[in-house]
Amino acid sequence: EGFSLGEPKYDINECKNRDATYAAPLRVNIRLVNNDPENMDIKEQEVFMGDFPLMTDTGTFIINGAERVIVSQLVRSPGVYYNKEIDTMGNRLYDSTVIPNRG
């Protein structure tokens, strides 16, 4: 396997009480290949990359004791967007949205 994720140092409640981050140590297997024809050599080593934040069962992260939520934002390209829908009575509804370059 190319990596391993260890056990978190503290559980979720302890992280909140200690103002800590709910995270687990991430270790990655690194391979160094020397392609020198005179000295072909391969070295492998497990390297600690850092503590990787873990998501809770409710879909949040605990960062420095505070519960955080990731909110994604879609940025639409500038231009005019047209939309056509059919309402419950079967009527066609048309609308358009203008997204400016600035503002």
Helices and strands as residue ranges (DSSP letters): E 3-5, H 12-18, E 23-34, E 41-53, E 61-63, E 66-68, E 79-86, E 92-99
